[in-house]
Amino acid sequence: MNSMQRGPFRAVLLLIILAGLLGLAPAFKAADTLPSQLGDVEFWKMVTDFSEPDGPFPYENFVSNEISYQNAIPEVKRIVQPGGV
């Protein structure tokens, strides 16, 4: 993070801390009770509710926050024979 980004970041962090100290931040609390386990119906309902609908997905979307992972590609291509993986 460069110095231009640190100033606003620090200001927002300070505002969040102050809001928490003054009781202005939203209060988060843990659930009163949690089940020790889920049955099949509850589990699959959760999976279905949280998942996006089924359908065609024609594009691969590979993302990474790494900036140098591609540096290994030439060495991997050099060592691995075609069809060897």
GULO-219236 format. One record per residue: residue in one letter; z, y, x of N, C-alpha, C, O in turn. Coordinates in nm, 4 decimals. Layout:
<pts>
<pt residu="a" n_up="Z" n_north="Y" n_east="X" ca_up="Z" ca_north="Y" ca_east="X" c_up="Z" c_north="Y" c_east="X" o_up="Z" o_north="Y" o_east="X"/>
...
</pts>
This chain:
<pts>
<pt residu="m" n_up="0.0000" n_north="-0.1165" n_east="0.0861" ca_up="0.0000" ca_north="0.0000" ca_east="0.0000" c_up="0.0000" c_north="0.1229" c_east="0.0909" o_up="0.0846" o_north="0.1351" o_east="0.1795"/>
<pt residu="n" n_up="-0.0935" n_north="0.2124" n_east="0.0690" ca_up="-0.0989" ca_north="0.3305" ca_east="0.1541" c_up="-0.0078" c_north="0.4400" c_east="0.1005" o_up="0.0488" o_north="0.4270" o_east="-0.0081"/>
<pt residu="s" n_up="0.0061" n_north="0.5473" n_east="0.1766" ca_up="0.1007" ca_north="0.6534" ca_east="0.1397" c_up="0.0628" c_north="0.7232" c_east="0.0094" o_up="0.1501" o_north="0.7751" o_east="-0.0601"/>
<pt residu="m" n_up="-0.0670" n_north="0.7253" n_east="-0.0249" ca_up="-0.1094" ca_north="0.7868" ca_east="-0.1509" c_up="-0.0601" c_north="0.7047" c_east="-0.2705" o_up="-0.0342" o_north="0.7604" o_east="-0.3772"/>
<pt residu="q" n_up="-0.0473" n_north="0.5738" n_east="-0.2534" ca_up="-0.0036" ca_north="0.4860" ca_east="-0.3621" c_up="0.1483" c_north="0.4779" c_east="-0.3708" o_up="0.2015" o_north="0.4515" o_east="-0.4786"/>
<pt residu="r" n_up="0.2194" n_north="0.4998" n_east="-0.2610" ca_up="0.3645" ca_north="0.4848" ca_east="-0.2595" c_up="0.4355" c_north="0.5892" c_east="-0.3443" o_up="0.5350" o_north="0.5583" o_east="-0.4099"/>
<pt residu="g" n_up="0.3864" n_north="0.7109" n_east="-0.3440" ca_up="0.4519" ca_north="0.8175" ca_east="-0.4195" c_up="0.4602" c_north="0.7870" c_east="-0.5679" o_up="0.5703" o_north="0.7854" o_east="-0.6229"/>
<pt residu="p" n_up="0.3486" n_north="0.7629" n_east="-0.6349" ca_up="0.3546" ca_north="0.7294" ca_east="-0.7772" c_up="0.4324" c_north="0.6011" c_east="-0.8040" o_up="0.5043" o_north="0.5922" o_east="-0.9036"/>
<pt residu="f" n_up="0.4189" n_north="0.5018" n_east="-0.7164" ca_up="0.4917" ca_north="0.3766" ca_east="-0.7331" c_up="0.6418" c_north="0.4024" c_east="-0.7308" o_up="0.7153" o_north="0.3515" o_east="-0.8154"/>
<pt residu="r" n_up="0.6867" n_north="0.4808" n_east="-0.6348" ca_up="0.8300" ca_north="0.5121" ca_east="-0.6243" c_up="0.8780" c_north="0.5901" c_east="-0.7453" o_up="0.9888" o_north="0.5673" o_east="-0.7937"/>
<pt residu="a" n_up="0.7959" n_north="0.6817" n_east="-0.7945" ca_up="0.8350" ca_north="0.7616" ca_east="-0.9112" c_up="0.8505" c_north="0.6731" c_east="-1.0345" o_up="0.9470" o_north="0.6878" o_east="-1.1095"/>
<pt residu="v" n_up="0.7572" n_north="0.5821" n_east="-1.0558" ca_up="0.7653" ca_north="0.4921" ca_east="-1.1706" c_up="0.8855" c_north="0.3997" c_east="-1.1569" o_up="0.9571" o_north="0.3766" o_east="-1.2543"/>
<pt residu="l" n_up="0.9082" n_north="0.3472" n_east="-1.0382" ca_up="1.0230" ca_north="0.2609" ca_east="-1.0142" c_up="1.1536" c_north="0.3348" c_east="-1.0423" o_up="1.2444" o_north="0.2788" o_east="-1.1036"/>
<pt residu="l" n_up="1.1634" n_north="0.4583" n_east="-0.9987" ca_up="1.2822" ca_north="0.5400" ca_east="-1.0227" c_up="1.3023" c_north="0.5631" c_east="-1.1727" o_up="1.4147" o_north="0.5545" o_east="-1.2220"/>
<pt residu="l" n_up="1.1947" n_north="0.5922" n_east="-1.2449" ca_up="1.2052" ca_north="0.6123" ca_east="-1.3898" c_up="1.2522" c_north="0.4854" c_east="-1.4609" o_up="1.3314" o_north="0.4922" o_east="-1.5549"/>
<pt residu="i" n_up="1.2037" n_north="0.3713" n_east="-1.4165" ca_up="1.2451" ca_north="0.2443" ca_east="-1.4773" c_up="1.3937" c_north="0.2207" c_east="-1.4523" o_up="1.4668" o_north="0.1812" o_east="-1.5431"/>
<pt residu="i" n_up="1.4378" n_north="0.2446" n_east="-1.3302" ca_up="1.5792" ca_north="0.2248" ca_east="-1.2968" c_up="1.6668" c_north="0.3203" c_east="-1.3779" o_up="1.7688" o_north="0.2793" o_east="-1.4331"/>
<pt residu="l" n_up="1.6275" n_north="0.4460" n_east="-1.3850" ca_up="1.7050" ca_north="0.5434" ca_east="-1.4622" c_up="1.7094" c_north="0.5079" c_east="-1.6103" o_up="1.8138" o_north="0.5197" o_east="-1.6745"/>
<pt residu="a" n_up="1.5972" n_north="0.4650" n_east="-1.6637" ca_up="1.5935" ca_north="0.4264" ca_east="-1.8052" c_up="1.6878" c_north="0.3092" c_east="-1.8300" o_up="1.7556" o_north="0.3046" o_east="-1.9327"/>
<pt residu="g" n_up="1.6923" n_north="0.2156" n_east="-1.7376" ca_up="1.7833" ca_north="0.1022" ca_east="-1.7514" c_up="1.9283" c_north="0.1453" c_east="-1.7437" o_up="2.0114" o_north="0.0979" o_east="-1.8212"/>
<pt residu="l" n_up="1.9599" n_north="0.2352" n_east="-1.6503" ca_up="2.0975" ca_north="0.2825" ca_east="-1.6363" c_up="2.1424" c_north="0.3637" c_east="-1.7571" o_up="2.2593" o_north="0.3591" o_east="-1.7951"/>
<pt residu="l" n_up="2.0519" n_north="0.4366" n_east="-1.8163" ca_up="2.0860" ca_north="0.5200" ca_east="-1.9317" c_up="2.0761" c_north="0.4440" c_east="-2.0640" o_up="2.1042" o_north="0.4999" o_east="-2.1700"/>
<pt residu="g" n_up="2.0373" n_north="0.3199" n_east="-2.0582" ca_up="2.0272" ca_north="0.2406" ca_east="-2.1803" c_up="1.9042" c_north="0.2711" c_east="-2.2623" o_up="1.9007" o_north="0.2406" o_east="-2.3816"/>
<pt residu="l" n_up="1.8026" n_north="0.3310" n_east="-2.2012" ca_up="1.6804" ca_north="0.3650" ca_east="-2.2738" c_up="1.5743" c_north="0.2558" c_east="-2.2658" o_up="1.4774" o_north="0.2569" o_east="-2.3418"/>
<pt residu="a" n_up="1.5926" n_north="0.1628" n_east="-2.1747" ca_up="1.4947" ca_north="0.0554" ca_east="-2.1586" c_up="1.5185" c_north="-0.0495" c_east="-2.2669" o_up="1.6317" o_north="-0.0669" o_east="-2.3121"/>
<pt residu="p" n_up="1.4129" n_north="-0.1195" n_east="-2.3090" ca_up="1.4325" ca_north="-0.2240" ca_east="-2.4094" c_up="1.5231" c_north="-0.3334" c_east="-2.3549" o_up="1.5129" o_north="-0.3713" o_east="-2.2382"/>
<pt residu="a" n_up="1.6104" n_north="-0.3830" n_east="-2.4388" ca_up="1.7035" ca_north="-0.4887" ca_east="-2.3974" c_up="1.6368" c_north="-0.6248" c_east="-2.4163" o_up="1.5761" o_north="-0.6520" o_east="-2.5199"/>
<pt residu="f" n_up="1.6488" n_north="-0.7074" n_east="-2.3171" ca_up="1.5973" ca_north="-0.8430" ca_east="-2.3248" c_up="1.7161" c_north="-0.9370" c_east="-2.3225" o_up="1.8083" o_north="-0.9200" o_east="-2.2428"/>
<pt residu="k" n_up="1.7138" n_north="-1.0351" n_east="-2.4090" ca_up="1.8211" ca_north="-1.1323" ca_east="-2.4075" c_up="1.7617" c_north="-1.2720" c_east="-2.4167" o_up="1.6513" o_north="-1.2916" o_east="-2.4675"/>
<pt residu="a" n_up="1.8360" n_north="-1.3660" n_east="-2.3676" ca_up="1.7914" ca_north="-1.5049" ca_east="-2.3706" c_up="1.8006" c_north="-1.5582" c_east="-2.5127" o_up="1.8761" o_north="-1.5069" o_east="-2.5954"/>
<pt residu="a" n_up="1.7240" n_north="-1.6597" n_east="-2.5388" ca_up="1.7315" ca_north="-1.7257" ca_east="-2.6693" c_up="1.8705" c_north="-1.7840" c_east="-2.6869" o_up="1.9334" o_north="-1.8274" o_east="-2.5904"/>
<pt residu="d" n_up="1.9180" n_north="-1.7849" n_east="-2.8106" ca_up="2.0511" ca_north="-1.8387" ca_east="-2.8372" c_up="2.0594" c_north="-1.9871" c_east="-2.8040" o_up="2.1556" o_north="-2.0331" o_east="-2.7425"/>
<pt residu="t" n_up="1.9581" n_north="-2.0602" n_east="-2.8451" ca_up="1.9564" ca_north="-2.2035" ca_east="-2.8160" c_up="1.8143" c_north="-2.2454" c_east="-2.7838" o_up="1.7175" o_north="-2.1900" o_east="-2.8358"/>
<pt residu="l" n_up="1.8047" n_north="-2.3421" n_east="-2.6991" ca_up="1.6751" ca_north="-2.4010" ca_east="-2.6655" c_up="1.6848" c_north="-2.5512" c_east="-2.6898" o_up="1.7879" o_north="-2.6120" o_east="-2.6613"/>
<pt residu="p" n_up="1.5793" n_north="-2.6108" n_east="-2.7416" ca_up="1.5853" ca_north="-2.7559" ca_east="-2.7618" c_up="1.5875" c_north="-2.8273" c_east="-2.6271" o_up="1.5283" o_north="-2.7798" o_east="-2.5302"/>
<pt residu="s" n_up="1.6551" n_north="-2.9401" n_east="-2.6214" ca_up="1.6597" ca_north="-3.0169" ca_east="-2.4962" c_up="1.5252" c_north="-3.0827" c_east="-2.4687" o_up="1.4926" o_north="-3.1126" o_east="-2.3539"/>
<pt residu="q" n_up="1.4470" n_north="-3.1054" n_east="-2.5741" ca_up="1.3123" ca_north="-3.1589" ca_east="-2.5571" c_up="1.2288" c_north="-3.1252" c_east="-2.6798" o_up="1.2818" o_north="-3.0919" o_east="-2.7858"/>
<pt residu="l" n_up="1.0972" n_north="-3.1345" n_east="-2.6632" ca_up="1.0050" ca_north="-3.1104" ca_east="-2.7740" c_up="0.9437" c_north="-3.2424" c_east="-2.8174" o_up="0.9141" o_north="-3.3286" o_east="-2.7347"/>
<pt residu="g" n_up="0.9250" n_north="-3.2571" n_east="-2.9468" ca_up="0.8537" ca_north="-3.3735" ca_east="-2.9971" c_up="0.7042" c_north="-3.3534" c_east="-2.9811" o_up="0.6592" o_north="-3.2446" o_east="-2.9450"/>
<pt residu="d" n_up="0.6275" n_north="-3.4576" n_east="-3.0076" ca_up="0.4819" ca_north="-3.4509" ca_east="-2.9944" c_up="0.4218" c_north="-3.3401" c_east="-3.0803" o_up="0.3365" o_north="-3.2647" o_east="-3.0335"/>
<pt residu="v" n_up="0.4656" n_north="-3.3300" n_east="-3.2053" ca_up="0.4089" ca_north="-3.2306" ca_east="-3.2971" c_up="0.4361" c_north="-3.0899" c_east="-3.2457" o_up="0.3456" o_north="-3.0065" o_east="-3.2430"/>
<pt residu="e" n_up="0.5602" n_north="-3.0628" n_east="-3.2046" ca_up="0.5941" ca_north="-2.9283" ca_east="-3.1547" c_up="0.5188" c_north="-2.8963" c_east="-3.0262" o_up="0.4688" o_north="-2.7852" o_east="-3.0087"/>
<pt residu="f" n_up="0.5109" n_north="-2.9956" n_east="-2.9355" ca_up="0.4412" ca_north="-2.9735" ca_east="-2.8093" c_up="0.2946" c_north="-2.9391" c_east="-2.8328" o_up="0.2449" o_north="-2.8406" o_east="-2.7782"/>
<pt residu="w" n_up="0.2246" n_north="-3.0193" n_east="-2.9136" ca_up="0.0817" ca_north="-2.9961" ca_east="-2.9339" c_up="0.0562" c_north="-2.8699" c_east="-3.0157" o_up="-0.0480" o_north="-2.8064" o_east="-2.9995"/>
<pt residu="k" n_up="0.1494" n_north="-2.8324" n_east="-3.1035" ca_up="0.1360" ca_north="-2.7054" ca_east="-3.1755" c_up="0.1433" c_north="-2.5891" c_east="-3.0757" o_up="0.0658" o_north="-2.4938" o_east="-3.0843"/>
<pt residu="m" n_up="0.2380" n_north="-2.5985" n_east="-2.9805" ca_up="0.2513" ca_north="-2.4942" ca_east="-2.8800" c_up="0.1241" c_north="-2.4858" c_east="-2.7941" o_up="0.0734" o_north="-2.3765" o_east="-2.7684"/>
<pt residu="v" n_up="0.0731" n_north="-2.6010" n_east="-2.7503" ca_up="-0.0482" ca_north="-2.6031" ca_east="-2.6680" c_up="-0.1654" c_north="-2.5433" c_east="-2.7456" o_up="-0.2415" o_north="-2.4631" o_east="-2.6916"/>
<pt residu="t" n_up="-0.1795" n_north="-2.5821" n_east="-2.8708" ca_up="-0.2896" ca_north="-2.5327" ca_east="-2.9538" c_up="-0.2766" c_north="-2.3827" c_east="-2.9810" o_up="-0.3751" o_north="-2.3092" o_east="-2.9734"/>
<pt residu="d" n_up="-0.1560" n_north="-2.3380" n_east="-3.0123" ca_up="-0.1349" ca_north="-2.1958" ca_east="-3.0421" c_up="-0.1585" c_north="-2.1077" c_east="-2.9202" o_up="-0.2107" o_north="-1.9969" o_east="-2.9332"/>
<pt residu="f" n_up="-0.1208" n_north="-2.1555" n_east="-2.8019" ca_up="-0.1332" ca_north="-2.0744" ca_east="-2.6801" c_up="-0.2737" c_north="-2.0789" c_east="-2.6195" o_up="-0.3097" o_north="-1.9916" o_east="-2.5405"/>
<pt residu="s" n_up="-0.3524" n_north="-2.1790" n_east="-2.6555" ca_up="-0.4842" ca_north="-2.1969" ca_east="-2.5946" c_up="-0.5905" c_north="-2.1152" c_east="-2.6665" o_up="-0.5777" o_north="-2.0845" o_east="-2.7850"/>
<pt residu="e" n_up="-0.6958" n_north="-2.0805" n_east="-2.5927" ca_up="-0.8083" ca_north="-2.0130" ca_east="-2.6564" c_up="-0.8890" c_north="-2.1154" c_east="-2.7344" o_up="-0.8816" o_north="-2.2349" o_east="-2.7057"/>
<pt residu="p" n_up="-0.9662" n_north="-2.0700" n_east="-2.8328" ca_up="-1.0448" ca_north="-2.1644" ca_east="-2.9133" c_up="-1.1472" c_north="-2.2385" c_east="-2.8281" o_up="-1.1932" o_north="-2.1885" o_east="-2.7255"/>
<pt residu="d" n_up="-1.1815" n_north="-2.3585" n_east="-2.8729" ca_up="-1.2825" ca_north="-2.4380" ca_east="-2.8046" c_up="-1.4187" c_north="-2.3720" c_east="-2.8234" o_up="-1.4437" o_north="-2.3060" o_east="-2.9242"/>
<pt residu="g" n_up="-1.5045" n_north="-2.3903" n_east="-2.7268" ca_up="-1.6377" ca_north="-2.3334" ca_east="-2.7374" c_up="-1.7107" c_north="-2.3450" c_east="-2.6059" o_up="-1.6555" o_north="-2.3976" o_east="-2.5092"/>
<pt residu="p" n_up="-1.8332" n_north="-2.2972" n_east="-2.5998" ca_up="-1.9074" ca_north="-2.3030" ca_east="-2.4737" c_up="-1.8579" c_north="-2.1945" c_east="-2.3771" o_up="-1.8341" o_north="-2.0803" o_east="-2.4165"/>
<pt residu="f" n_up="-1.8435" n_north="-2.2323" n_east="-2.2527" ca_up="-1.8030" ca_north="-2.1377" ca_east="-2.1492" c_up="-1.9080" c_north="-2.1456" c_east="-2.0382" o_up="-1.8908" o_north="-2.2207" o_east="-1.9422"/>
<pt residu="p" n_up="-2.0172" n_north="-2.0683" n_east="-2.0508" ca_up="-2.1305" ca_north="-2.0848" ca_east="-1.9600" c_up="-2.1090" c_north="-2.0302" c_east="-1.8185" o_up="-2.1906" o_north="-2.0557" o_east="-1.7299"/>
<pt residu="y" n_up="-2.0013" n_north="-1.9562" n_east="-1.7964" ca_up="-1.9838" ca_north="-1.8934" ca_east="-1.6657" c_up="-1.8560" c_north="-1.9420" c_east="-1.5997" o_up="-1.7523" o_north="-1.9560" o_east="-1.6645"/>
<pt residu="e" n_up="-1.8648" n_north="-1.9671" n_east="-1.4718" ca_up="-1.7463" ca_north="-1.9970" ca_east="-1.3929" c_up="-1.6906" c_north="-1.8633" c_east="-1.3456" o_up="-1.7666" o_north="-1.7758" o_east="-1.3041"/>
<pt residu="n" n_up="-1.5627" n_north="-1.8474" n_east="-1.3514" ca_up="-1.5012" ca_north="-1.7222" ca_east="-1.3086" c_up="-1.3942" c_north="-1.7546" c_east="-1.2055" o_up="-1.2767" o_north="-1.7691" o_east="-1.2392"/>
<pt residu="f" n_up="-1.4353" n_north="-1.7658" n_east="-1.0803" ca_up="-1.3416" ca_north="-1.7941" ca_east="-0.9735" c_up="-1.2933" c_north="-1.6622" c_east="-0.9168" o_up="-1.3736" o_north="-1.5808" o_east="-0.8713"/>
<pt residu="v" n_up="-1.1634" n_north="-1.6407" n_east="-0.9190" ca_up="-1.1075" ca_north="-1.5174" ca_east="-0.8651" c_up="-0.9960" c_north="-1.5522" c_east="-0.7677" o_up="-0.9343" o_north="-1.6583" o_east="-0.7767"/>
<pt residu="s" n_up="-0.9722" n_north="-1.4635" n_east="-0.6771" ca_up="-0.8666" ca_north="-1.4828" ca_east="-0.5791" c_up="-0.8223" c_north="-1.3479" c_east="-0.5285" o_up="-0.9000" o_north="-1.2525" o_east="-0.5266"/>
<pt residu="n" n_up="-0.6963" n_north="-1.3399" n_east="-0.4871" ca_up="-0.6494" ca_north="-1.2181" ca_east="-0.4245" c_up="-0.6558" c_north="-1.2287" c_east="-0.2724" o_up="-0.6130" o_north="-1.1380" o_east="-0.2012"/>
<pt residu="e" n_up="-0.7093" n_north="-1.3397" n_east="-0.2238" ca_up="-0.7247" ca_north="-1.3581" ca_east="-0.0800" c_up="-0.8502" c_north="-1.2847" c_east="-0.0331" o_up="-0.9532" o_north="-1.2877" o_east="-0.1005"/>
<pt residu="i" n_up="-0.8414" n_north="-1.2198" n_east="0.0812" ca_up="-0.9594" ca_north="-1.1475" ca_east="0.1309" c_up="-1.0290" c_north="-1.2207" c_east="0.2450" o_up="-1.1372" o_north="-1.1803" o_east="0.2876"/>
<pt residu="s" n_up="-0.9679" n_north="-1.3284" n_east="0.2952" ca_up="-1.0292" ca_north="-1.3923" ca_east="0.4112" c_up="-1.0561" c_north="-1.5412" c_east="0.3923" o_up="-1.0900" o_north="-1.6095" o_east="0.4889"/>
<pt residu="y" n_up="-1.0422" n_north="-1.5933" n_east="0.2708" ca_up="-1.0633" ca_north="-1.7373" ca_east="0.2514" c_up="-1.2045" c_north="-1.7795" c_east="0.2894" o_up="-1.2249" o_north="-1.8924" o_east="0.3340"/>
<pt residu="q" n_up="-1.3017" n_north="-1.6913" n_east="0.2727" ca_up="-1.4403" ca_north="-1.7265" ca_east="0.3029" c_up="-1.4649" c_north="-1.7380" c_east="0.4532" o_up="-1.5694" o_north="-1.7890" o_east="0.4937"/>
<pt residu="n" n_up="-1.3728" n_north="-1.6925" n_east="0.5361" ca_up="-1.3916" ca_north="-1.7023" ca_east="0.6809" c_up="-1.3927" c_north="-1.8472" c_east="0.7286" o_up="-1.4465" o_north="-1.8759" o_east="0.8356"/>
<pt residu="a" n_up="-1.3353" n_north="-1.9378" n_east="0.6525" ca_up="-1.3312" ca_north="-2.0793" ca_east="0.6922" c_up="-1.4601" c_north="-2.1537" c_east="0.6573" o_up="-1.4826" o_north="-2.2637" o_east="0.7077"/>
<pt residu="i" n_up="-1.5438" n_north="-2.0969" n_east="0.5732" ca_up="-1.6620" ca_north="-2.1682" ca_east="0.5243" c_up="-1.7562" c_north="-2.2126" c_east="0.6365" o_up="-1.7993" o_north="-2.3278" o_east="0.6342"/>
<pt residu="p" n_up="-1.7906" n_north="-2.1289" n_east="0.7338" ca_up="-1.8810" ca_north="-2.1763" ca_east="0.8400" c_up="-1.8249" c_north="-2.2963" c_east="0.9163" o_up="-1.8995" o_north="-2.3886" o_east="0.9490"/>
<pt residu="e" n_up="-1.6956" n_north="-2.2962" n_east="0.9447" ca_up="-1.6358" ca_north="-2.4089" ca_east="1.0174" c_up="-1.6358" c_north="-2.5349" c_east="0.9320" o_up="-1.6622" o_north="-2.6437" o_east="0.9831"/>
<pt residu="v" n_up="-1.6071" n_north="-2.5223" n_east="0.8041" ca_up="-1.6094" ca_north="-2.6384" ca_east="0.7139" c_up="-1.7509" c_north="-2.6943" c_east="0.7058" o_up="-1.7696" o_north="-2.8159" o_east="0.7088"/>
<pt residu="k" n_up="-1.8506" n_north="-2.6068" n_east="0.6955" ca_up="-1.9895" ca_north="-2.6537" ca_east="0.6890" c_up="-2.0298" c_north="-2.7231" c_east="0.8193" o_up="-2.1101" o_north="-2.8164" o_east="0.8182"/>
<pt residu="r" n_up="-1.9736" n_north="-2.6771" n_east="0.9314" ca_up="-2.0058" ca_north="-2.7364" ca_east="1.0603" c_up="-1.9461" c_north="-2.8764" c_east="1.0721" o_up="-2.0120" o_north="-2.9669" o_east="1.1233"/>
<pt residu="i" n_up="-1.8221" n_north="-2.8961" n_east="1.0256" ca_up="-1.7544" ca_north="-3.0241" ca_east="1.0461" c_up="-1.7906" c_north="-3.1283" c_east="0.9399" o_up="-1.8025" o_north="-3.2468" o_east="0.9712"/>
<pt residu="v" n_up="-1.8078" n_north="-3.0862" n_east="0.8171" ca_up="-1.8267" ca_north="-3.1817" ca_east="0.7068" c_up="-1.9737" c_north="-3.2131" c_east="0.6904" o_up="-2.0570" o_north="-3.1239" o_east="0.6742"/>
<pt residu="q" n_up="-2.0041" n_north="-3.3425" n_east="0.6950" ca_up="-2.1408" ca_north="-3.3875" ca_east="0.6750" c_up="-2.1766" c_north="-3.3773" c_east="0.5267" o_up="-2.0889" o_north="-3.3969" o_east="0.4426"/>
<pt residu="p" n_up="-2.3018" n_north="-3.3474" n_east="0.4911" ca_up="-2.3400" ca_north="-3.3430" ca_east="0.3494" c_up="-2.3047" c_north="-3.4747" c_east="0.2797" o_up="-2.3349" o_north="-3.5826" o_east="0.3306"/>
<pt residu="g" n_up="-2.2417" n_north="-3.4650" n_east="0.1646" ca_up="-2.1993" ca_north="-3.5819" ca_east="0.0889" c_up="-2.0738" c_north="-3.6476" c_east="0.1463" o_up="-2.0351" o_north="-3.7560" o_east="0.1026"/>
<pt residu="g" n_up="-2.0097" n_north="-3.5824" n_east="0.2444" ca_up="-1.8942" ca_north="-3.6434" ca_east="0.3097" c_up="-1.7607" c_north="-3.6119" c_east="0.2463" o_up="-1.6575" o_north="-3.6589" o_east="0.2943"/>
<pt residu="v" n_up="-1.7596" n_north="-3.5361" n_east="0.1430" ca_up="-1.6307" ca_north="-3.5017" ca_east="0.0817" c_up="-1.6146" c_north="-3.5820" c_east="-0.0451" o_up="-1.5131" o_north="-3.5694" o_east="-0.1137"/>
</pts>
